[in-house]
């Protein structure tokens, strides 16, 4: 597409030689390069060419990126740039850019600056008048959204939720009436408590999908309601990198009210979890004793039923 005031240009593929010419490199350019999430074949030819032609590659982990560079026989020198050193690295990288260097910014996997380091360097480069160019490619969020089977016409990317339960709960409450499909990243060890909190806030019947290890050997996608997904992952320890996609709130849904812990236990039991499994989930979520939760729920069942039929003894492991 021609810029305003420029004569129309023919619609053909961008001349790759122009991008790697000395004229462009003398200007100083920061390339934001997307790299494979897991399958090395997902690196685009354009990305490989930029990485090979750059003066320097700024990467989250030099050892991790070295495997990608070796696979494509790229010998460009690399420099670490990650969350805990980026404030120190930015002045150094800016100096190189101002002096005409071409730098390729990559992350360990996917697109830089999307829940990964990069934003601050991009902002600093723009403020310094440096040209910033995107080399698009893999993104776990977009790839997972495309196969989740949930509406994609409008969505919001939330990244990682807070680690503390209280903060995570408060943040999810602000999204309880969000009408757009929501995309989250989550650590495997926090998936179960996050699903429990989402079921409380969004409703156990809210459609969702879990996409795990996307593009990798053990890629897996689970689809269902939040309660159904919780039932499938609660009994085993989830592993790998996880993208969680949750449908937006229906237009007619009334604002959610806080849900009592007893209802949470009922929700987990209705979803197919045993009393032992449900107690373990709530214990993870609240930090309370699993045995005390189990015994309380068992006593409550006995009180409601008037007998102990169908329930194990209090000292049973269910």
C-alpha positions in Angstrom: 0.0 0.0 0.0 1.3 3.4 -0.9 1.8 6.0 1.8 -0.2 9.3 1.5 1.4 11.5 -1.2 3.3 8.6 -2.8 2.6 7.4 -6.3 0.7 4.1 -6.5 3.0 1.0 -6.4 2.2 -2.3 -8.2 0.7 -5.0 -6.0 3.5 -7.6 -5.8 5.5 -9.3 -3.1 7.8 -7.1 -1.1 11.3 -7.1 -2.5 13.2 -9.0 0.2 16.5 -7.4 -1.0 15.3 -3.9 -0.1 14.7 -5.0 3.5 18.2 -6.3 3.9 19.9 -3.6 1.9 22.6 -1.3 3.4 20.3 1.7 2.8 17.7 0.3 5.3 20.4 -1.0 7.8 22.2 2.4 7.9 19.0 4.0 9.2 18.9 1.8 12.3 15.9 -0.6 12.6 14.4 -2.6 15.4 12.7 -5.7 14.1 10.2 -7.4 16.4 10.4 -11.0 15.2 7.9 -13.7 16.1 9.5 -17.1 16.6 8.1 -20.7 16.9 6.0 -21.6 19.9 7.3 -25.2 19.8 7.6 -26.4 16.2 10.7 -25.0 14.6 9.1 -25.3 11.2 6.8 -22.4 12.1 9.6 -19.8 11.6 8.8 -17.9 8.4 11.3 -17.4 5.6 11.2 -13.7 6.2 11.9 -14.0 9.9 14.8 -16.3 9.2 16.2 -13.8 6.7 15.9 -10.9 9.1 17.6 -12.9 11.9 20.4 -13.8 9.6 20.9 -10.3 8.3 20.6 -8.4 11.6 23.7 -7.0 13.4 22.4 -8.3 16.7 19.6 -10.5 18.2 18.2 -9.4 21.5 16.6 -12.5 23.1 15.0 -13.6 26.3 17.4 -16.6 26.8 20.5 -16.8 24.6 20.7 -20.6 25.1 17.1 -21.2 24.1 17.4 -19.0 21.0 20.7 -20.6 20.1 18.8 -23.9 19.3 16.6 -22.0 16.8 19.5 -20.2 15.2 21.5 -23.5 14.9 18.5 -25.2 13.2 18.5 -22.5 10.5 22.3 -22.1 10.4 22.1 -18.5 11.5 25.3 -17.1 13.1 24.2 -13.6 14.1 25.5 -12.7 17.6 22.9 -12.5 20.4 22.5 -10.6 23.6 20.2 -11.4 26.6 17.2 -9.1 27.0 14.7 -10.2 29.6 12.4 -8.9 32.4 15.1 -8.4 35.0 17.7 -6.8 32.9 15.7 -4.8 30.3 16.1 -1.4 32.1 19.8 -1.9 32.0 19.9 -3.2 28.4 17.7 -0.5 26.8 20.3 2.3 26.8 22.9 0.0 25.3 20.5 -1.3 22.6 19.3 2.3 21.9 22.8 3.5 21.4 23.5 0.7 18.8 20.2 1.6 17.0 21.0 5.3 16.9 24.4 4.5 15.5 22.8 2.6 12.6 22.6 -1.0 13.9 19.9 -3.4 12.9 18.6 -5.3 15.9 16.1 -8.2 15.9 14.1 -8.6 19.1 12.8 -12.1 19.9 11.4 -14.0 22.8 11.7 -17.6 23.8 8.5 -18.4 22.0 5.9 -16.5 20.1 5.6 -12.7 19.5 7.7 -10.4 21.6 5.9 -7.9 23.9 2.8 -10.1 24.2 3.1 -11.2 27.8 6.8 -11.2 27.3 9.6 -8.6 27.4 9.7 -6.1 24.6 7.2 -3.3 25.2 9.7 -1.0 26.9 12.3 -1.4 24.2 9.8 -0.7 21.5 8.5 2.4 23.3 12.1 3.7 23.9 13.0 3.1 20.2 9.9 4.9 19.0 10.6 7.8 21.3 14.2 8.0 19.9 12.9 8.2 16.4 14.0 4.6 15.5 12.0 2.7 12.9 10.3 -0.3 14.4 9.1 -3.1 12.1 7.0 -6.2 12.9 7.9 -9.5 11.5 4.6 -11.4 12.2 4.3 -15.0 13.0 3.4 -17.5 15.8 1.3 -16.3 18.8 0.0 -18.8 21.3 -3.0 -16.6 22.1 -4.2 -16.3 18.5 -3.4 -19.9 17.6 -5.4 -21.2 20.6 -8.3 -18.8 20.0 -8.5 -20.0 16.4 -9.2 -23.6 17.4 -11.1 -23.1 20.6 -14.5 -23.2 18.9 -15.7 -20.0 20.7 -16.6 -16.6 19.1 -13.6 -14.9 17.5 -15.2 -11.8 16.1 -14.5 -9.8 19.3 -12.1 -10.9 22.0 -9.9 -9.5 24.8 -6.4 -10.7 25.8 -5.9 -10.8 29.5 -2.5 -12.5 29.7 -1.6 -14.0 33.1 -3.9 -13.5 36.0 -2.5 -12.4 39.4 -1.0 -15.3 41.4 -2.7 -14.5 44.7 -6.2 -15.9 45.0 -7.7 -12.7 46.4 -6.2 -10.6 43.6 -7.2 -13.1 41.0 -10.8 -13.2 42.3 -11.1 -9.4 42.3 -9.8 -9.2 38.8 -12.1 -11.9 37.5 -15.1 -10.1 39.1 -14.3 -7.1 36.9 -14.7 -9.4 33.9 -17.9 -11.0 35.0 -20.0 -9.1 32.5 -17.3 -8.9 29.7 -19.2 -9.8 26.5 -16.2 -10.6 24.4 -14.3 -13.9 24.4 -11.5 -13.8 26.9 -8.0 -15.2 26.4 -5.8 -16.0 29.4 -2.3 -17.5 29.9 -2.0 -19.6 33.0 0.7 -21.7 34.7 -0.1 -25.4 34.9 0.1 -25.4 38.7 -2.5 -22.7 39.0 -5.0 -24.1 36.4 -7.3 -25.9 38.9 -7.7 -23.0 41.4 -8.2 -20.6 38.4 -10.9 -22.8 37.0 -12.6 -23.0 40.4 -12.6 -19.2 40.7 -13.8 -18.7 37.2 -16.7 -21.2 37.8 -17.7 -19.2 40.9 -17.5 -15.8 39.1 -18.6 -16.6 35.6 -20.9 -19.5 36.3 -20.0 -23.2 36.1 -21.9 -23.6 32.8 -19.8 -20.9 31.0 -18.2 -22.4 27.8 -14.5 -22.5 27.7 -11.5 -24.3 26.2 -8.0 -25.3 27.5 -5.3 -25.4 24.9 -2.1 -27.1 26.2 1.3 -27.4 24.6 0.1 -25.9 21.3 2.3 -26.9 18.2 4.2 -29.3 20.4 4.3 -33.1 20.4 1.7 -33.5 23.2 -0.6 -30.7 22.1 -4.1 -31.1 23.6 -7.3 -29.1 23.4 -10.2 -29.6 25.9 -13.6 -28.0 25.3 -16.6 -27.8 27.5 -18.1 -25.8 30.4 -15.9 -24.6 33.2 -17.3 -27.3 35.4 -16.6 -30.0 32.8 -13.1 -28.8 32.3 -12.4 -28.7 36.0 -13.6 -32.3 36.3 -11.2 -33.4 33.6 -8.1 -31.7 35.0 -8.7 -31.8 38.8 -7.7 -35.5 39.2 -4.4 -35.1 37.4 -1.6 -32.5 37.6 -1.7 -30.4 34.4 1.6 -29.9 32.7 3.0 -27.6 29.9 2.1 -24.2 28.7 -1.6 -23.4 28.8 -3.9 -21.0 27.1 -7.4 -20.7 28.6 -10.2 -19.4 26.4 -13.5 -18.4 28.1 -16.7 -17.3 26.3 -18.0 -13.9 27.1 -21.0 -13.2 29.2 -24.4 -13.7 27.5 -26.2 -10.4 26.9 -29.1 -11.4 29.2 -26.9 -12.5 32.1 -27.5 -10.6 35.4 -24.5 -9.5 37.4 -22.9 -12.4 39.3 -23.3 -12.6 43.0 -20.6 -14.0 45.3 -20.9 -17.8 45.5 -20.6 -19.6 48.9 -18.0 -22.3 49.4 -20.8 -24.9 49.9 -22.1 -24.2 46.4 -18.6 -24.5 45.1 -18.4 -28.0 46.6 -21.8 -28.8 45.1 -20.6 -27.5 41.7 -17.5 -29.7 41.8 -19.6 -32.7 42.8 -22.1 -32.1 40.1 -19.2 -31.9 37.6 -18.3 -35.5 38.5 -15.5 -35.0 41.1 -15.4 -37.3 44.1 -15.7 -35.8 47.5 -11.9 -36.4 47.9 -11.1 -34.6 44.6 -13.5 -31.7 45.3 -12.0 -31.3 48.8 -8.5 -31.2 47.4 -9.5 -28.5 44.8 -11.0 -26.3 47.5 -8.0 -26.8 49.8 -5.7 -25.7 47.0 -7.9 -22.6 46.4 -8.3 -21.5 50.0 -5.2 -22.9 51.7 -7.4 -24.7 54.2 -6.9 -28.3 55.4 -8.1 -30.9 52.9 -9.1 -33.2 55.7 -11.1 -30.5 57.5 -12.9 -29.6 54.2 -13.6 -33.2 53.5 -15.0 -33.9 56.9 -17.1 -30.8 56.9 -18.6 -31.6 53.6 -19.3 -35.2 54.7 -21.0 -34.0 57.9 -23.1 -31.6 55.8 -24.2 -34.4 53.4 -25.1 -36.6 56.4 -27.1 -33.8 58.0 -29.0 -33.1 54.7 -29.7 -36.8 53.9 -30.4 -37.8 57.5 -28.2 -40.9 57.0 -24.8 -41.9 55.8 -25.9 -43.9 52.7 -23.7 -43.4 49.7 -21.0 -41.6 51.6 -17.8 -43.0 53.0 -16.9 -42.8 56.7 -15.3 -39.6 57.9 -11.9 -41.3 58.3 -12.1 -42.8 54.8 -10.0 -41.4 52.0 -12.9 -41.6 49.7 
